[in-house]
């Protein structure tokens, strides 16, 4: 830290007057004394120290590198244009309740990402649109994605997050649970839009499995309800149908006590009434 310039710092390191430590490397990096920082790290590596585990040194060097890259990129773009605009490529898949978007910080879905990270990200969701903008951290590029959907979504139930490196993930809730014939209102397919086939196959399998489980649960509930109703009614089940070709059942003989109710015997006419009738007739003849 007492050195006046890069050459003086390197001379102190080479002479051994400066102890090779992580703190000395950080001082050299902050002053831009790259040769001195390199000499200290080589000395530490020669002693067998784990320089690869020096996270603070790595973070400082990465920050300085990114700042230098910003300057270089501005020189490449030119004096009249500080940034270029990239329309993000994206994939989409759906199920009746949700839309899924996989947004890439690149204009090509099959190419490498333009930047690994973005800053100043801004996401705006309405009932029928999505707007995204951000600025690349490694390159002075502005990333945008503007979509107008075919049908309405529910912004309150939708969410987004940074996914893997160089990507953004959206889960958008549909206002009405149905399968959309297409994603966007405009029937013309933009060049940066692609179908997310792998995710769609997984989602279709999930929807099919869930429909099957609901059907089985409904049938089970109906059977249980029918059995419960039969138990509460207390009615005996109907007799089984006759077997074809079987002889008819023999009638029950009431005299043998085979049944609970026996036929009442026929009453014989009273002899007194019969005699009285004959006497009356003879009297009339006389």
TORKOL-4160 file (C-alpha; in steps of 0.2 Angstrom, whole numbers, padded with zeros to 4 digits, m for minus):
286
<pt num="1" X="0000" Y="0000" Z="0000"/>
<pt num="2" X="0015" Y="0012" Z="0002"/>
<pt num="3" X="0021" Y="0009" Z="m0016"/>
<pt num="4" X="0020" Y="0024" Z="m0027"/>
<pt num="5" X="0016" Y="0015" Z="m0043"/>
<pt num="6" X="0015" Y="m0002" Z="m0051"/>
<pt num="7" X="0034" Y="m0004" Z="m0054"/>
<pt num="8" X="0037" Y="0000" Z="m0036"/>
<pt num="9" X="0024" Y="m0012" Z="m0030"/>
<pt num="10" X="0031" Y="m0026" Z="m0041"/>
<pt num="11" X="0049" Y="m0022" Z="m0034"/>
<pt num="12" X="0043" Y="m0024" Z="m0016"/>
<pt num="13" X="0035" Y="m0041" Z="m0020"/>
<pt num="14" X="0051" Y="m0048" Z="m0029"/>
<pt num="15" X="0063" Y="m0042" Z="m0015"/>
<pt num="16" X="0052" Y="m0051" Z="m0002"/>
<pt num="17" X="0049" Y="m0035" Z="0008"/>
<pt num="18" X="0030" Y="m0038" Z="0005"/>
<pt num="19" X="0022" Y="m0053" Z="0013"/>
<pt num="20" X="0012" Y="m0064" Z="0001"/>
<pt num="21" X="m0006" Y="m0063" Z="0008"/>
<pt num="22" X="m0024" Y="m0062" Z="0002"/>
<pt num="23" X="m0025" Y="m0044" Z="0008"/>
<pt num="24" X="m0009" Y="m0039" Z="m0002"/>
<pt num="25" X="m0017" Y="m0046" Z="m0018"/>
<pt num="26" X="m0033" Y="m0036" Z="m0015"/>
<pt num="27" X="m0023" Y="m0020" Z="m0012"/>
<pt num="28" X="m0014" Y="m0023" Z="m0029"/>
<pt num="29" X="m0030" Y="m0027" Z="m0038"/>
<pt num="30" X="m0039" Y="m0011" Z="m0032"/>
<pt num="31" X="m0024" Y="0000" Z="m0037"/>
<pt num="32" X="m0023" Y="m0009" Z="m0054"/>
<pt num="33" X="m0006" Y="m0016" Z="m0051"/>
<pt num="34" X="m0009" Y="m0032" Z="m0061"/>
<pt num="35" X="0009" Y="m0038" Z="m0061"/>
<pt num="36" X="0011" Y="m0036" Z="m0042"/>
<pt num="37" X="m0005" Y="m0046" Z="m0039"/>
<pt num="38" X="0000" Y="m0060" Z="m0051"/>
<pt num="39" X="0018" Y="m0061" Z="m0043"/>
<pt num="40" X="0010" Y="m0063" Z="m0025"/>
<pt num="41" X="m0003" Y="m0076" Z="m0031"/>
<pt num="42" X="0011" Y="m0086" Z="m0039"/>
<pt num="43" X="0022" Y="m0085" Z="m0023"/>
<pt num="44" X="0007" Y="m0091" Z="m0013"/>
<pt num="45" X="0003" Y="m0105" Z="m0025"/>
<pt num="46" X="0022" Y="m0111" Z="m0024"/>
<pt num="47" X="0020" Y="m0112" Z="m0005"/>
<pt num="48" X="0005" Y="m0124" Z="m0008"/>
<pt num="49" X="m0009" Y="m0112" Z="m0002"/>
<pt num="50" X="m0026" Y="m0114" Z="m0009"/>
<pt num="51" X="m0027" Y="m0099" Z="m0019"/>
<pt num="52" X="m0043" Y="m0106" Z="m0028"/>
<pt num="53" X="m0053" Y="m0104" Z="m0012"/>
<pt num="54" X="m0050" Y="m0085" Z="m0011"/>
<pt num="55" X="m0068" Y="m0080" Z="m0015"/>
<pt num="56" X="m0065" Y="m0061" Z="m0011"/>
<pt num="57" X="m0050" Y="m0060" Z="m0023"/>
<pt num="58" X="m0060" Y="m0069" Z="m0036"/>
<pt num="59" X="m0075" Y="m0058" Z="m0034"/>
<pt num="60" X="m0064" Y="m0042" Z="m0035"/>
<pt num="61" X="m0056" Y="m0048" Z="m0051"/>
<pt num="62" X="m0072" Y="m0052" Z="m0059"/>
<pt num="63" X="m0080" Y="m0035" Z="m0055"/>
<pt num="64" X="m0064" Y="m0026" Z="m0062"/>
<pt num="65" X="m0065" Y="m0038" Z="m0078"/>
<pt num="66" X="m0084" Y="m0034" Z="m0080"/>
<pt num="67" X="m0080" Y="m0015" Z="m0079"/>
<pt num="68" X="m0067" Y="m0016" Z="m0092"/>
<pt num="69" X="m0078" Y="m0026" Z="m0103"/>
<pt num="70" X="m0091" Y="m0012" Z="m0102"/>
<pt num="71" X="m0078" Y="0000" Z="m0109"/>
<pt num="72" X="m0072" Y="m0012" Z="m0122"/>
<pt num="73" X="m0090" Y="m0015" Z="m0128"/>
<pt num="74" X="m0094" Y="0004" Z="m0129"/>
<pt num="75" X="m0079" Y="0006" Z="m0140"/>
<pt num="76" X="m0085" Y="m0009" Z="m0151"/>
<pt num="77" X="m0103" Y="m0002" Z="m0153"/>
<pt num="78" X="m0097" Y="0015" Z="m0158"/>
<pt num="79" X="m0098" Y="0033" Z="m0153"/>
<pt num="80" X="m0116" Y="0036" Z="m0160"/>
<pt num="81" X="m0124" Y="0021" Z="m0152"/>
<pt num="82" X="m0121" Y="0015" Z="m0134"/>
<pt num="83" X="m0133" Y="0000" Z="m0134"/>
<pt num="84" X="m0142" Y="m0012" Z="m0146"/>
<pt num="85" X="m0159" Y="m0019" Z="m0143"/>
<pt num="86" X="m0162" Y="m0038" Z="m0143"/>
<pt num="87" X="m0179" Y="m0046" Z="m0144"/>
<pt num="88" X="m0178" Y="m0061" Z="m0132"/>
<pt num="89" X="m0181" Y="m0078" Z="m0139"/>
<pt num="90" X="m0194" Y="m0088" Z="m0129"/>
<pt num="91" X="m0203" Y="m0105" Z="m0128"/>
<pt num="92" X="m0220" Y="m0108" Z="m0122"/>
<pt num="93" X="m0231" Y="m0122" Z="m0116"/>
<pt num="94" X="m0248" Y="m0123" Z="m0107"/>
<pt num="95" X="m0261" Y="m0133" Z="m0097"/>
<pt num="96" X="m0279" Y="m0127" Z="m0094"/>
<pt num="97" X="m0274" Y="m0117" Z="m0079"/>
<pt num="98" X="m0257" Y="m0109" Z="m0083"/>
<pt num="99" X="m0245" Y="m0103" Z="m0097"/>
<pt num="100" X="m0227" Y="m0107" Z="m0095"/>
<pt num="101" X="m0213" Y="m0096" Z="m0104"/>
<pt num="102" X="m0195" Y="m0099" Z="m0105"/>
<pt num="103" X="m0186" Y="m0083" Z="m0110"/>
<pt num="104" X="m0168" Y="m0082" Z="m0115"/>
<pt num="105" X="m0157" Y="m0067" Z="m0115"/>
<pt num="106" X="m0153" Y="m0070" Z="m0134"/>
<pt num="107" X="m0161" Y="m0067" Z="m0150"/>
<pt num="108" X="m0160" Y="m0086" Z="m0154"/>
<pt num="109" X="m0167" Y="m0100" Z="m0144"/>
<pt num="110" X="m0154" Y="m0113" Z="m0151"/>
<pt num="111" X="m0139" Y="m0101" Z="m0149"/>
<pt num="112" X="m0128" Y="m0096" Z="m0134"/>
<pt num="113" X="m0135" Y="m0083" Z="m0122"/>
<pt num="114" X="m0129" Y="m0065" Z="m0126"/>
<pt num="115" X="m0126" Y="m0061" Z="m0107"/>
<pt num="116" X="m0127" Y="m0071" Z="m0092"/>
<pt num="117" X="m0135" Y="m0058" Z="m0081"/>
<pt num="118" X="m0146" Y="m0042" Z="m0083"/>
<pt num="119" X="m0149" Y="m0027" Z="m0072"/>
<pt num="120" X="m0163" Y="m0014" Z="m0071"/>
<pt num="121" X="m0175" Y="m0028" Z="m0075"/>
<pt num="122" X="m0193" Y="m0022" Z="m0077"/>
<pt num="123" X="m0209" Y="m0033" Z="m0079"/>
<pt num="124" X="m0226" Y="m0027" Z="m0082"/>
<pt num="125" X="m0241" Y="m0039" Z="m0083"/>
<pt num="126" X="m0259" Y="m0034" Z="m0087"/>
<pt num="127" X="m0275" Y="m0044" Z="m0091"/>
<pt num="128" X="m0269" Y="m0046" Z="m0109"/>
<pt num="129" X="m0251" Y="m0042" Z="m0111"/>
<pt num="130" X="m0233" Y="m0044" Z="m0104"/>
<pt num="131" X="m0219" Y="m0032" Z="m0106"/>
<pt num="132" X="m0201" Y="m0036" Z="m0100"/>
<pt num="133" X="m0185" Y="m0025" Z="m0102"/>
<pt num="134" X="m0168" Y="m0026" Z="m0094"/>
<pt num="135" X="m0150" Y="m0021" Z="m0098"/>
<pt num="136" X="m0136" Y="m0033" Z="m0100"/>
<pt num="137" X="m0123" Y="m0034" Z="m0086"/>
<pt num="138" X="m0108" Y="m0040" Z="m0097"/>
<pt num="139" X="m0113" Y="m0031" Z="m0113"/>
<pt num="140" X="m0122" Y="m0014" Z="m0116"/>
<pt num="141" X="m0137" Y="m0022" Z="m0124"/>
<pt num="142" X="m0155" Y="m0019" Z="m0119"/>
<pt num="143" X="m0167" Y="m0034" Z="m0119"/>
<pt num="144" X="m0185" Y="m0033" Z="m0123"/>
<pt num="145" X="m0200" Y="m0044" Z="m0124"/>
<pt num="146" X="m0218" Y="m0037" Z="m0128"/>
<pt num="147" X="m0232" Y="m0050" Z="m0130"/>
<pt num="148" X="m0251" Y="m0047" Z="m0132"/>
<pt num="149" X="m0260" Y="m0063" Z="m0127"/>
<pt num="150" X="m0274" Y="m0072" Z="m0137"/>
<pt num="151" X="m0285" Y="m0072" Z="m0121"/>
<pt num="152" X="m0285" Y="m0064" Z="m0103"/>
<pt num="153" X="m0273" Y="m0069" Z="m0089"/>
<pt num="154" X="m0274" Y="m0065" Z="m0071"/>
<pt num="155" X="m0259" Y="m0054" Z="m0066"/>
<pt num="156" X="m0262" Y="m0056" Z="m0047"/>
<pt num="157" X="m0260" Y="m0075" Z="m0048"/>
<pt num="158" X="m0245" Y="m0075" Z="m0061"/>
<pt num="159" X="m0227" Y="m0075" Z="m0056"/>
<pt num="160" X="m0209" Y="m0074" Z="m0064"/>
<pt num="161" X="m0191" Y="m0077" Z="m0058"/>
<pt num="162" X="m0174" Y="m0079" Z="m0064"/>
<pt num="163" X="m0171" Y="m0097" Z="m0070"/>
<pt num="164" X="m0154" Y="m0104" Z="m0075"/>
<pt num="165" X="m0140" Y="m0093" Z="m0081"/>
<pt num="166" X="m0146" Y="m0081" Z="m0095"/>
<pt num="167" X="m0164" Y="m0086" Z="m0093"/>
<pt num="168" X="m0181" Y="m0080" Z="m0086"/>
<pt num="169" X="m0196" Y="m0090" Z="m0081"/>
<pt num="170" X="m0214" Y="m0085" Z="m0081"/>
<pt num="171" X="m0229" Y="m0094" Z="m0074"/>
<pt num="172" X="m0245" Y="m0085" Z="m0080"/>
<pt num="173" X="m0262" Y="m0089" Z="m0073"/>
<pt num="174" X="m0276" Y="m0090" Z="m0086"/>
<pt num="175" X="m0292" Y="m0081" Z="m0081"/>
<pt num="176" X="m0303" Y="m0095" Z="m0088"/>
<pt num="177" X="m0297" Y="m0113" Z="m0087"/>
<pt num="178" X="m0296" Y="m0119" Z="m0105"/>
<pt num="179" X="m0284" Y="m0124" Z="m0118"/>
<pt num="180" X="m0279" Y="m0109" Z="m0130"/>
<pt num="181" X="m0278" Y="m0112" Z="m0148"/>
<pt num="182" X="m0263" Y="m0100" Z="m0149"/>
<pt num="183" X="m0253" Y="m0089" Z="m0138"/>
<pt num="184" X="m0254" Y="m0072" Z="m0146"/>
<pt num="185" X="m0268" Y="m0062" Z="m0152"/>
<pt num="186" X="m0259" Y="m0059" Z="m0169"/>
<pt num="187" X="m0261" Y="m0075" Z="m0179"/>
<pt num="188" X="m0244" Y="m0072" Z="m0187"/>
<pt num="189" X="m0230" Y="m0081" Z="m0178"/>
<pt num="190" X="m0215" Y="m0070" Z="m0173"/>
<pt num="191" X="m0198" Y="m0076" Z="m0176"/>
<pt num="192" X="m0192" Y="m0076" Z="m0158"/>
<pt num="193" X="m0207" Y="m0087" Z="m0152"/>
<pt num="194" X="m0205" Y="m0106" Z="m0151"/>
<pt num="195" X="m0216" Y="m0121" Z="m0144"/>
<pt num="196" X="m0209" Y="m0129" Z="m0129"/>
<pt num="197" X="m0212" Y="m0147" Z="m0134"/>
<pt num="198" X="m0203" Y="m0156" Z="m0120"/>
<pt num="199" X="m0213" Y="m0146" Z="m0107"/>
<pt num="200" X="m0229" Y="m0148" Z="m0116"/>
<pt num="201" X="m0227" Y="m0167" Z="m0116"/>
<pt num="202" X="m0225" Y="m0167" Z="m0098"/>
<pt num="203" X="m0240" Y="m0156" Z="m0095"/>
<pt num="204" X="m0251" Y="m0166" Z="m0106"/>
<pt num="205" X="m0247" Y="m0182" Z="m0096"/>
<pt num="206" X="m0250" Y="m0173" Z="m0080"/>
<pt num="207" X="m0267" Y="m0167" Z="m0086"/>
<pt num="208" X="m0272" Y="m0184" Z="m0092"/>
<pt num="209" X="m0267" Y="m0192" Z="m0075"/>
<pt num="210" X="m0276" Y="m0180" Z="m0065"/>
<pt num="211" X="m0292" Y="m0182" Z="m0076"/>
<pt num="212" X="m0291" Y="m0201" Z="m0073"/>
<pt num="213" X="m0289" Y="m0199" Z="m0054"/>
<pt num="214" X="m0304" Y="m0187" Z="m0053"/>
<pt num="215" X="m0315" Y="m0200" Z="m0063"/>
<pt num="216" X="m0310" Y="m0214" Z="m0052"/>
<pt num="217" X="m0313" Y="m0204" Z="m0036"/>
<pt num="218" X="m0330" Y="m0199" Z="m0043"/>
<pt num="219" X="m0335" Y="m0217" Z="m0047"/>
<pt num="220" X="m0330" Y="m0222" Z="m0030"/>
<pt num="221" X="m0340" Y="m0209" Z="m0022"/>
<pt num="222" X="m0355" Y="m0214" Z="m0032"/>
<pt num="223" X="m0354" Y="m0232" Z="m0027"/>
<pt num="224" X="m0352" Y="m0228" Z="m0009"/>
<pt num="225" X="m0367" Y="m0217" Z="m0009"/>
<pt num="226" X="m0378" Y="m0230" Z="m0018"/>
<pt num="227" X="m0373" Y="m0243" Z="m0005"/>
<pt num="228" X="m0377" Y="m0231" Z="0009"/>
<pt num="229" X="m0394" Y="m0227" Z="0002"/>
<pt num="230" X="m0398" Y="m0246" Z="0000"/>
<pt num="231" X="m0393" Y="m0249" Z="0018"/>
<pt num="232" X="m0404" Y="m0235" Z="0024"/>
<pt num="233" X="m0419" Y="m0241" Z="0014"/>
<pt num="234" X="m0419" Y="m0259" Z="0023"/>
<pt num="235" X="m0427" Y="m0267" Z="0008"/>
<pt num="236" X="m0422" Y="m0285" Z="0004"/>
<pt num="237" X="m0414" Y="m0287" Z="m0013"/>
<pt num="238" X="m0426" Y="m0294" Z="m0027"/>
<pt num="239" X="m0426" Y="m0313" Z="m0030"/>
<pt num="240" X="m0413" Y="m0319" Z="m0043"/>
<pt num="241" X="m0421" Y="m0323" Z="m0060"/>
<pt num="242" X="m0426" Y="m0340" Z="m0064"/>
<pt num="243" X="m0412" Y="m0351" Z="m0072"/>
<pt num="244" X="m0417" Y="m0356" Z="m0090"/>
<pt num="245" X="m0422" Y="m0374" Z="m0091"/>
<pt num="246" X="m0425" Y="m0377" Z="m0072"/>
<pt num="247" X="m0442" Y="m0385" Z="m0067"/>
<pt num="248" X="m0455" Y="m0374" Z="m0059"/>
<pt num="249" X="m0456" Y="m0373" Z="m0040"/>
<pt num="250" X="m0468" Y="m0385" Z="m0032"/>
<pt num="251" X="m0483" Y="m0377" Z="m0024"/>
<pt num="252" X="m0483" Y="m0377" Z="m0005"/>
<pt num="253" X="m0496" Y="m0389" Z="0003"/>
<pt num="254" X="m0505" Y="m0379" Z="0017"/>
<pt num="255" X="m0510" Y="m0395" Z="0026"/>
<pt num="256" X="m0492" Y="m0400" Z="0029"/>
<pt num="257" X="m0488" Y="m0384" Z="0038"/>
<pt num="258" X="m0477" Y="m0378" Z="0024"/>
<pt num="259" X="m0484" Y="m0360" Z="0025"/>
<pt num="260" X="m0488" Y="m0348" Z="0038"/>
<pt num="261" X="m0506" Y="m0344" Z="0032"/>
<pt num="262" X="m0517" Y="m0360" Z="0028"/>
<pt num="263" X="m0532" Y="m0359" Z="0017"/>
<pt num="264" X="m0548" Y="m0359" Z="0028"/>
<pt num="265" X="m0560" Y="m0375" Z="0025"/>
<pt num="266" X="m0576" Y="m0372" Z="0016"/>
<pt num="267" X="m0592" Y="m0371" Z="0027"/>
<pt num="268" X="m0605" Y="m0384" Z="0024"/>
<pt num="269" X="m0623" Y="m0378" Z="0022"/>
<pt num="270" X="m0633" Y="m0381" Z="0038"/>
<pt num="271" X="m0645" Y="m0395" Z="0038"/>
<pt num="272" X="m0658" Y="m0386" Z="0048"/>
<pt num="273" X="m0659" Y="m0372" Z="0035"/>
<pt num="274" X="m0661" Y="m0385" Z="0021"/>
<pt num="275" X="m0675" Y="m0394" Z="0031"/>
<pt num="276" X="m0684" Y="m0377" Z="0035"/>
<pt num="277" X="m0683" Y="m0373" Z="0016"/>
<pt num="278" X="m0692" Y="m0390" Z="0011"/>
<pt num="279" X="m0705" Y="m0388" Z="0025"/>
<pt num="280" X="m0710" Y="m0371" Z="0019"/>
<pt num="281" X="m0711" Y="m0377" Z="0001"/>
<pt num="282" X="m0723" Y="m0391" Z="0006"/>
<pt num="283" X="m0734" Y="m0379" Z="0016"/>
<pt num="284" X="m0736" Y="m0368" Z="0001"/>
<pt num="285" X="m0741" Y="m0383" Z="m0010"/>
<pt num="286" X="m0754" Y="m0388" Z="0003"/>
